[in-house]
Amino acid sequence: MINFDLIFPEIFLSLVIMFLLMIGVFKKNSERLVYNLSIISLIILFALVINLYTFEESYIFNESYKIDILSLFTKSLVLIVAIFIMISSFSYLKTQSILKIEYPILILSSILGMMVMISSNDLIVFYLGLELQSLALYVLASFKRDNILSSESGLKYFVLSALSSGLLLYGCSLVYGFSGSTNFNTISDQTFQTQYGVIFGLVFIIVGLAFKISAVPFHMWAPDVYQGSPTSVTLFFAALPKVAALTVIIRFLYTPFVNLMDQWQTILVFISIASMLFGAIAAIGQYNLKRLIAYSSISHMGYALAGLASGTNQGIQSSITYISIYLVMTLAFFSCLFMLRKKSVFYEKIEDLSGLSTNHPVLSVALLIVLFSLAGIPPLAGFFAKFYIFMAVIEQSMYFLAIVGLLSTVVAAFYYLRLIKIIYFDKPKEKFEKDHNIGLKITLAISTGILGLYFIYPGLLNNIISRILLI
Amino acid sequence: MNFPILSSLIIFPTVGAIFILFGRSSSNYNAAKYISLFVSLANFILSIFLWYEFDKNNSGFQFVEERLWLEGLINYKIGIDGISILFIILTTFITPLCIISVNSTIKNRLKDFLIAILVMETMMIGVFCSLDLVIFYLFFEAGLIPMFLIIGIWGGQRRVYSAFKFFLYTLLGSVLMLVAIISIYWITGTTDVIKLYELGIDAKYQHLLWLAFFSSFAVKTPMWPVHTWLPDAHVEAPTAGSVLLAAILLKMAGYGFIRFSVGLFPIASEYFVSFIFVLSLIAIIYTSLVALMQEDMKKLIAYSSVAHMGFVTMGIFTMTPEGIEGSIFQMISHGIISAALFLCVGVVYERTHTREISKYGGIVSVMPRYAVVFMVFTLGALGLPGTTGFIGEFLILLGTFKVNFVVATIASLGVILGAAYMLWLYRRIVFGEITNTELNKLVDLNKSEMTTLSILAIASILFGFYPDPLLSTTTTSVESLIELFNSNIKLYTASNL
């Protein structure tokens, strides 16, 4: 007998998507209604997922779908951040006149894909979730149809993502061929150090997933797609798919391929060092805030992977902590971006921030907190994220990784400081508009509040995260 | 005593800053000024009370507070001993003076400036109180943020360059310290300083860890050859920023050397003594010579700070009671005197808007009171007996003579050079004919300037004649530190035989 309670959130979300589609088709001018209903359903969904925390680690559908603390935590992370993304981007969508019924529905489908991905314990289920998520994202990237940059970014994302999906599928088929199963648990029992076929498969799968989280050297799409997509979609790109993909990476590395740790550790250390350094150095030359945050996110993914490379439970926990704090920082940063509006035009160049502190002291303080947090300067939350990562890395005596990582924070500090310099030291420009949607203000207040006050009770996340024990 | 006096010292300035931030007086700055002055004075009184309550004969840590913080990893632990209490009092003493001096020097965005100074005070007190390496690192690094803004927003011409240089230099030094701190956690299982003093760290790790800590402290001290950020930062920072930087920020590193380098890594410290001596001597002689050549008053004093801190590092690594006590005394003395000197420069800079020495000369006839006060601090800086400067340098040289005759002799030359550049500076500014006619319009010290400078002058002369209150506070703790050091060395040599 299948326990449908465990998969009830996913079933609920699928029903909601279909229901909202029907409303959108049969009721004229229902954009706002659909948008608000989707926020409400996300909140219900969040409650449903929270409700599952009481269950022990369990499987359904022939062990192809797994509910454990890792999947529940990342699912609730995705949902809570999605709620804030929806709330904060409403005014942007309205001003840009891209508030159509498809928008929230595509977001919901993408979230459904992520939830399936996160819980998958089987190659086929995993691929299903991944594609559902990606397909929705392709459309979202080019959602501003009449803008050439947006269309370009959609196409670019589609082509490169298809390539990576191809690699991923090839890897999956190799793994299936050599281990004889698509189930993660069975693969884990069947793989040994000497099976070169499985190792090939592992490499292909890591490459495909590295593409999804835009880690170097598979990052090329990120800056263009980030810049071209509507800002609200960029926020979505920068936040949620990374959580889902990182969870899947954790799942892959620590369930089916746990016996091949020696092999994948080397790959991860390389990817992580390359991402940290490249993200830090390449961002120095950027003049568009969205491109800059793309490079910054590449660098941040490098840190998250560094935690995984340590190969311990503490490493996994530090990665999850890192990505959680990264999500808050991204949310806060983009909330600030949504506020740079003058006469229905949104500004996204670095020099548009010039002298912001004179006219907008509160917004500037928020940006100050976000930027120093992104740079990892204590006592802000970003420091604790990095601190946990380096705790895990140094425990395994991976000093090279730790020192390169810390030195690249110094490089990265340079471009965050440059933004602060422009905000605080330069001559002021024309004022931006000050009448912001209340949801946007709340999002900014909550996220910067978390970043600024995290040091008072840094054990906040640890109670749950420390229960994630995979090996 | 249950009242968390140290935590209140740390939190109080920030609470004041929050009040100022949310106070609705954007046009009228008086409220902000009074709040900040009140908060910093209250903090000073609290710290004096702390000194009164402090038990001088107890060599251990007092007023220890411990709270659960990062569960299972790190506890929030603070406490003081004879070494740290003086730095806390120095901090709470200098901050109100800074805030008074702000009146005349900062014209725009005064509110933000006061917030930055108060937050800075929190961080500085935190550094001197923390008894956990991670907490120490947290405060040590967090201090960068307000100082970056102080230099960058209210600084002079090349403020952006200087602010970046200050921030990145210090950050680069500190990240290696973070690696070392985390390594210590995994080697010993704790970052609690008291426990680490008891446990000791395995000798084979000490050298690398020492170097990592050194990289951070050397930048912050600053020692030659990583001192180059200091003249830039000093020259561009506003007066109050320079005062904080010279009087307190530099002391964080000296304090760190005593508390962590010597305390935690005795074997490595012993090993690197000659290395430190060489760097300190270069700092003393070379930067004194550089100071002689300076055309900018602030730069000259900045270089003299490097030279004075050279004495401090040398004194610490003599590992003698005289040397370490002298270093602590020298740091306090330098805190008072350099703060006063930067304020003195600020006084004339506000009036003439130039710091070039050649533009001055003959000030004595238009600003007699200024000439007197400036004289006191010039003599203090060159270590005239009767000022705090003398006692510090004397004790350090005494300690050094015990250990190494040659080093002490060369360092004594530095004292002469110090007298040379300070007296020459004084002569060029104060004496001689007035060549620059604009100087005739100068007004002598006003009330607030007179108050701040005379308070500092009194402190400098009082403790110059009667250093006992300061020295007796530190003696017990310094002796127990040296005892710990010697027993560690003995144990190590015994195990190597």
Boltz contact constraints between the chains, C-beta under 6 A:
constraints:
  - contact:
      token1: [A, 372]
      token2: [B, 145]
      max_distance: 6.0
  - contact:
      token1: [A, 378]
      token2: [B, 138]
      max_distance: 6.0
  - contact:
      token1: [A, 378]
      token2: [B, 141]
      max_distance: 6.0
  - contact:
      token1: [A, 378]
      token2: [B, 142]
      max_distance: 6.0
  - contact:
      token1: [A, 379]
      token2: [B, 138]
      max_distance: 6.0
  - contact:
      token1: [A, 379]
      token2: [B, 142]
      max_distance: 6.0
  - contact:
      token1: [A, 390]
      token2: [B, 182]
      max_distance: 6.0
  - contact:
      token1: [A, 391]
      token2: [B, 182]
      max_distance: 6.0
  - contact:
      token1: [A, 394]
      token2: [B, 182]
      max_distance: 6.0
  - contact:
      token1: [A, 394]
      token2: [B, 183]
      max_distance: 6.0
  - contact:
      token1: [A, 395]
      token2: [B, 186]
      max_distance: 6.0
  - contact:
      token1: [A, 402]
      token2: [B, 179]
      max_distance: 6.0
  - contact:
      token1: [A, 406]
      token2: [B, 175]
      max_distance: 6.0
  - contact:
      token1: [A, 410]
      token2: [B, 171]
      max_distance: 6.0
  - contact:
      token1: [A, 410]
      token2: [B, 172]
      max_distance: 6.0
  - contact:
      token1: [A, 413]
      token2: [B, 171]
      max_distance: 6.0
  - contact:
      token1: [A, 421]
      token2: [B, 160]
      max_distance: 6.0
  - contact:
      token1: [A, 424]
      token2: [B, 153]
      max_distance: 6.0
  - contact:
      token1: [A, 425]
      token2: [B, 152]
      max_distance: 6.0
  - contact:
      token1: [A, 425]
      token2: [B, 160]
      max_distance: 6.0
  - contact:
      token1: [A, 458]
      token2: [B, 70]
      max_distance: 6.0
  - contact:
      token1: [A, 459]
      token2: [B, 71]
      max_distance: 6.0
  - contact:
      token1: [A, 462]
      token2: [B, 71]
      max_distance: 6.0
